[in-house]
Amino acid sequence: MKNYVMCLWGVLVLMCALASCSEDTDLTSDPYQNWEARNSAYLDSIANVVENPPAGERWMRYANYKIQSGGGLEGTTILPVSDYVYVKDLTEADVESGETPFSTDTVLVHYRGWFINGEVFDQSYSGDWAPEVHVPVSFAASEVITGWTTALLHMQEGEHWEVYVPYQLAYGESGRGDIPGYSVLIFDMRLERVIHPEGPDDRSRNALEDEV
């Protein structure tokens, strides 16, 4: 009887090991298996962290800028998890913050983006961060995915954020290029500079004139 029990136990252990190996193999051969469900669960976990941030960490959420709800945790409007961009503030304590862009402004940004599985899909620089070496990219604040614009309209020059963008505020169900549908996008973003549009509505020129 003892030998029978031991054999049965050995079979169960082997079956569990094979099942585990099979699951690992499936994820290795298809890293996007159950992608929609995995991304949904991941976003829920981030939303929970924002509601109950770990001690010493600063987390925020901002409502889709196209929804006039005020954004931020202080807002009274309750929106679906997917209508928010979630932010972990990584700004160094000694950094002096500057201006916040408007949608009509051009911004200079350093960034790196990856999926929930850690795969990097886009970046403005490679290797380790080195501000004296890397050159920021420029674009209009309103000409990027909704999640990026939402984050940018709350950032100040010099700030460093880790931003979590739901697929609904990124490339949706269909995806784009190498980005599969339903992908939560994670970005390391550093807002280097805000450039106001030139012309009669140039706020930087108006500010100077007001000071005279």
Phi, psi and chi 1 to 4 in degrees:
 res  aa     phi    psi   chi1   chi2   chi3   chi4
   1 MET       -  -42.4  177.5   62.1   71.0      -
   2 LYS   -60.1  -43.4 -177.1  177.8  179.2  180.0
   3 ASN   -64.6  -36.5  -70.6  -22.6      -      -
   4 TYR   -63.7  -44.8  173.8   78.4      -      -
   5 VAL   -62.8  -42.8  171.8      -      -      -
   6 MET   -63.1  -40.2  -68.3  -60.5  -67.1      -
   7 CYS   -65.4  -41.9  -72.3      -      -      -
   8 LEU   -62.9  -41.9 -179.0   59.3      -      -
   9 TRP   -61.7  -41.4  174.2 -108.0      -      -
  10 GLY   -63.4  -39.0      -      -      -      -
  11 VAL   -64.0  -43.1  170.4      -      -      -
  12 LEU   -62.3  -44.3  -70.6  173.3      -      -
  13 VAL   -60.8  -43.2  170.9      -      -      -
  14 LEU   -63.9  -41.0 -179.6   59.3      -      -
  15 MET   -63.8  -42.3  -71.3  176.3   63.8      -
  16 CYS   -63.8  -41.7  -70.3      -      -      -
  17 ALA   -63.2  -42.3      -      -      -      -
  18 LEU   -65.3  -39.7  -70.4  173.9      -      -
  19 ALA   -63.8  -41.6      -      -      -      -
  20 SER   -64.5  -44.1  177.0      -      -      -
  21 CYS   -62.5  -39.1  -71.8      -      -      -
  22 SER   -62.8  -42.0  175.3      -      -      -
  23 GLU   -65.0  -43.7 -177.3  176.9  -12.2      -
  24 ASP   -62.8  -40.0  -69.1  -17.3      -      -
  25 THR   -64.6  -40.6  -60.1      -      -      -
  26 ASP   -62.0  -43.2  -70.7  -18.6      -      -
  27 LEU   -68.5  -33.1  -71.2  176.0      -      -
  28 THR   -69.9  -42.2  -59.6      -      -      -
  29 SER   -76.0  -29.4   59.6      -      -      -
  30 ASP  -137.4   87.8 -178.4    8.8      -      -
  31 PRO   -66.4   -8.3   24.4  -34.0      -      -
  32 TYR  -108.0   18.6  -54.4  113.9      -      -
  33 GLN   -61.9  137.5 -174.6  179.8   39.0      -
  34 ASN    52.8   38.0  -58.8  -38.5      -      -
  35 TRP   -61.0  -45.1 -165.1 -122.3      -      -
  36 GLU   -61.5  -47.8 -179.9 -179.1   -0.7      -
  37 ALA   -65.2  -40.1      -      -      -      -
  38 ARG   -66.2  -40.9  -71.8  163.7   58.4 -164.9
  39 ASN   -68.7  -37.8  -82.1  -92.4      -      -
  40 SER   -63.6  -44.5  177.3      -      -      -
  41 ALA   -65.1  -38.5      -      -      -      -
  42 TYR   -64.0  -45.4 -175.2   89.2      -      -
  43 LEU   -63.1  -39.8 -173.8   63.7      -      -
  44 ASP   -59.6  -39.4  -73.9  -18.8      -      -
  45 SER   -67.2  -37.4   70.2      -      -      -
  46 ILE   -66.8  -41.9  -66.7  -61.4      -      -
  47 ALA   -59.5  -37.8      -      -      -      -
  48 ASN   -67.3  -37.1  -71.6  -26.5      -      -
  49 VAL   -64.3  -40.9  170.1      -      -      -
  50 VAL   -63.7  -37.9  175.2      -      -      -
  51 GLU   -68.9  -31.2  -68.0  -74.1   -3.6      -
  52 ASN  -134.3   70.5  -57.6  -77.8      -      -
  53 PRO   -66.3  143.1   23.2  -33.1      -      -
  54 PRO   -60.9  152.5  -21.5   33.1      -      -
  55 ALA   -57.7  135.0      -      -      -      -
  56 GLY    85.5   -4.3      -      -      -      -
  57 GLU  -109.0  146.1  -65.8 -174.2   -0.9      -
  58 ARG  -113.5  111.1 -175.1  165.0 -178.0 -105.6
  59 TRP  -116.4  148.2  -73.1   80.4      -      -
  60 MET  -143.0  163.1  -59.2  157.7  -73.6      -
  61 ARG  -136.4  146.3   70.5  177.7 -177.8 -174.7
  62 TYR  -132.8  131.4  -63.8  106.8      -      -
  63 ALA   -69.3  146.2      -      -      -      -
  64 ASN   -39.4  123.9  176.8   -9.0      -      -
  65 TYR   -63.1  -16.5   79.9   98.6      -      -
  66 LYS   -80.0  -10.8  -63.7  179.5  179.5  179.8
  67 ILE  -102.8  118.5  -59.0  174.3      -      -
  68 GLN   -81.5   76.1  -58.9  -59.1  -43.8      -
  69 SER  -120.3    0.2   63.0      -      -      -
  70 GLY    92.9  -29.1      -      -      -      -
  71 GLY    64.9  177.7      -      -      -      -
  72 GLY    75.4  161.6      -      -      -      -
  73 LEU   -68.2  -19.4  -73.3  171.6      -      -
  74 GLU   -78.1  -11.4   70.9  -76.8   -0.5      -
  75 GLY   -66.7  149.5      -      -      -      -
  76 THR   -92.5  -17.5   56.9      -      -      -
  77 THR   -75.0  128.7  -56.9      -      -      -
  78 ILE   -97.4  118.5  -61.1  175.5      -      -
  79 LEU  -115.1  161.1  -61.3  170.8      -      -
  80 PRO   -59.3  153.9  -22.9   33.7      -      -
  81 VAL   -52.8  -36.3  171.7      -      -      -
  82 SER   -74.5   -7.0   58.5      -      -      -
  83 ASP   -91.5    4.7  -81.5  -29.7      -      -
  84 TYR  -117.2  150.3  -70.7  100.3      -      -
  85 VAL  -102.4  135.1  167.6      -      -      -
  86 TYR  -108.5  139.2  -60.2   87.5      -      -
  87 VAL  -133.7  133.8  172.5      -      -      -
  88 LYS  -110.0  120.7 -178.9  179.5 -178.5 -178.3
  89 ASP   -81.7  117.0 -169.3  -10.6      -      -
  90 LEU  -109.7   11.4  -56.6  176.9      -      -
  91 THR   -61.2  132.0  -52.4      -      -      -
  92 GLU   -66.5  145.7  -66.0   75.6    9.3      -
  93 ALA   -61.5  -30.0      -      -      -      -
  94 ASP   -92.4    7.7   59.2  -14.0      -      -
  95 VAL   -82.6  131.2  170.5      -      -      -
  96 GLU   -91.7  117.8 -175.6  174.9  -16.3      -
  97 SER   -77.8  152.2  -62.2      -      -      -
  98 GLY  -119.2 -138.0      -      -      -      -
  99 GLU   -78.3  156.0  -66.3 -169.8   57.6      -
 100 THR  -103.3  133.0  -66.4      -      -      -
 101 PRO   -75.7  156.0   28.3  -36.1      -      -
 102 PHE  -100.4  165.8  -74.4   88.7      -      -
 103 SER   -62.3  -22.2   59.3      -      -      -
 104 THR   -84.8   -6.2   52.4      -      -      -
 105 ASP   -86.0  159.5  -70.4  -25.5      -      -
 106 THR   -98.6  142.8  -65.3      -      -      -
 107 VAL  -123.6  149.8  -68.2      -      -      -
 108 LEU  -109.9  121.6  -87.9   64.3      -      -
 109 VAL  -135.8  141.2  178.2      -      -      -
 110 HIS   -99.7  138.3  -60.5  -77.8      -      -
 111 TYR  -156.2  159.8   72.7   91.3      -      -
 112 ARG  -144.9  132.5  175.3  172.0  -72.4  156.3
 113 GLY  -121.2  141.8      -      -      -      -
 114 TRP  -145.7  164.5   61.4   94.0      -      -
 115 PHE   -87.9  176.4  -58.0  132.6      -      -
 116 ILE   -66.6  -18.2   63.5  170.4      -      -
 117 ASN   -90.0    5.8   61.3    7.3      -      -
 118 GLY    89.7   -4.3      -      -      -      -
 119 GLU   -73.8  122.3  178.6 -174.2  -12.6      -
 120 VAL   -77.5  128.6  173.6      -      -      -
 121 PHE  -111.8  -16.7   62.9   85.1      -      -
 122 ASP  -163.5  149.8 -167.2   14.2      -      -
 123 GLN  -164.9  151.1   56.1 -170.6  -12.9      -
 124 SER   -92.8   -7.7   64.1      -      -      -
 125 TYR  -151.9  159.6   64.8   93.1      -      -
 126 SER  -118.8  159.8   58.8      -      -      -
 127 GLY    77.4 -162.3      -      -      -      -
 128 ASP   -74.4  156.1  -64.7  -29.7      -      -
 129 TRP   -67.5  128.0  171.0 -114.7      -      -
 130 ALA  -146.9   93.2      -      -      -      -
 131 PRO   -59.3  -27.9   21.9  -33.7      -      -
 132 GLU   -77.4   -9.5   67.6  -81.5    2.1      -
 133 VAL  -109.6  -43.9  173.9      -      -      -
 134 HIS   -79.4  142.7  -60.4  127.4      -      -
 135 VAL  -106.1  127.4  177.8      -      -      -
 136 PRO   -71.1  156.4   26.9  -35.1      -      -
 137 VAL   -95.9  153.5  -65.1      -      -      -
 138 SER  -119.3  145.8   64.7      -      -      -
 139 PHE  -166.4  163.7   47.2   81.3      -      -
 140 ALA   -73.0  137.7      -      -      -      -
 141 ALA   -61.1  -26.3      -      -      -      -
 142 SER   -94.8   -0.7   61.0      -      -      -
 143 GLU  -106.3   30.9  -65.7 -178.3   -2.9      -
 144 VAL  -127.5 -177.5  -71.9      -      -      -
 145 ILE   -61.0  154.0   58.9  174.5      -      -
 146 THR   -55.0  -39.6  -59.6      -      -      -
 147 GLY   -63.5  -38.4      -      -      -      -
 148 TRP   -67.2  -47.2 -105.0   59.7      -      -
 149 THR   -59.9  -42.7  -59.0      -      -      -
 150 THR   -57.0  -45.8  -62.0      -      -      -
 151 ALA   -66.6  -46.1      -      -      -      -
 152 LEU   -59.9  -36.2  -75.4  168.5      -      -
 153 LEU   -71.4   -2.8  -62.6 -174.9      -      -
 154 HIS  -116.8   -8.4  -68.7  -82.3      -      -
 155 MET   -84.0  157.5  -67.8 -173.1   79.2      -
 156 GLN  -117.7  152.7  -68.7  179.8  -70.7      -
 157 GLU   -51.6  133.9  -69.5  172.6  -36.0      -
 158 GLY    94.6  -13.7      -      -      -      -
 159 GLU   -79.1  151.3  -71.8 -167.5  -41.5      -
 160 HIS  -127.3  115.0  175.6 -160.8      -      -
 161 TRP  -124.4  152.0  -73.8    3.3      -      -
 162 GLU  -106.7  119.0 -170.6  167.2  -89.4      -
 163 VAL  -116.2  133.9  178.5      -      -      -
 164 TYR  -113.4  116.2  -60.7   79.5      -      -
 165 VAL  -112.3  118.9  179.7      -      -      -
 166 PRO   -61.9  154.0  -20.1   32.0      -      -
 167 TYR   -62.3  -27.5   75.4   81.4      -      -
 168 GLN   -65.3  -24.0  -67.0   90.1  -19.8      -
 169 LEU  -105.0   13.6  -54.6 -175.2      -      -
 170 ALA  -125.3 -108.4      -      -      -      -
 171 TYR  -110.8   16.7  -64.7  108.7      -      -
 172 GLY    65.3 -156.9      -      -      -      -
 173 GLU   -76.7  -26.4  -60.6  177.1    5.4      -
 174 SER   -90.3  -21.2   57.9      -      -      -
 175 GLY    74.4 -170.1      -      -      -      -
 176 ARG  -160.1  125.9 -179.3  178.0  177.7 -179.8
 177 GLY    57.6 -122.4      -      -      -      -
 178 ASP   -83.8    2.3  -66.1  -28.4      -      -
 179 ILE   -98.4  110.8  -60.6  175.9      -      -
 180 PRO   -70.3  157.6   24.5  -32.4      -      -
 181 GLY   -60.7  156.2      -      -      -      -
 182 TYR    69.1   17.7  -57.8  104.0      -      -
 183 SER   -84.8  121.6  -66.1      -      -      -
 184 VAL   -73.1  129.2  171.2      -      -      -
 185 LEU  -105.9  133.5  -55.1 -177.3      -      -
 186 ILE  -114.8  130.5  -52.2  165.8      -      -
 187 PHE  -128.3  139.5  -67.1   96.1      -      -
 188 ASP   -96.1  114.0 -175.8  -63.0      -      -
 189 MET  -123.4  136.0  -65.0  171.8   56.6      -
 190 ARG  -128.0  115.6  -60.7  169.8 -173.3  -96.4
 191 LEU   -85.3  110.5  177.4   55.4      -      -
 192 GLU   -83.5  -46.2 -174.6   73.2   16.0      -
 193 ARG  -157.7  148.0 -175.0 -177.3  171.3 -163.0
 194 VAL  -111.3  128.9  175.0      -      -      -
 195 ILE  -116.0  119.3  -57.3  174.2      -      -
 196 HIS   -78.3  150.2  -58.5  -53.9      -      -
 197 PRO   -66.5  146.6   24.0  -33.9      -      -
 198 GLU   -81.6  156.2  -63.3 -179.8   -3.3      -
 199 GLY   125.0 -172.9      -      -      -      -
 200 PRO   -63.7  -21.7   22.0  -34.3      -      -
 201 ASP   -96.1   12.1  -65.3  -32.3      -      -
 202 ASP   -64.7  109.3 -175.6  -13.6      -      -
 203 ARG   -66.8  -30.0  -69.4 -171.0  -55.8  -77.9
 204 SER   -67.6  -37.7   58.3      -      -      -
 205 ARG   -69.4  -41.4 -178.9  179.9  -61.2  114.8
 206 ASN   -62.8  -37.6  -67.3  -21.7      -      -
 207 ALA   -64.4  -40.4      -      -      -      -
 208 LEU   -65.2  -40.0  -72.1  173.6      -      -
 209 GLU   -66.1  -35.0  -69.1  174.0   -8.1      -
 210 ASP   -66.9  -27.7  -69.9  -19.8      -      -
 211 GLU   -77.9  -20.4  -68.2  175.5    0.1      -
 212 VAL   -73.6      -  176.4      -      -      -
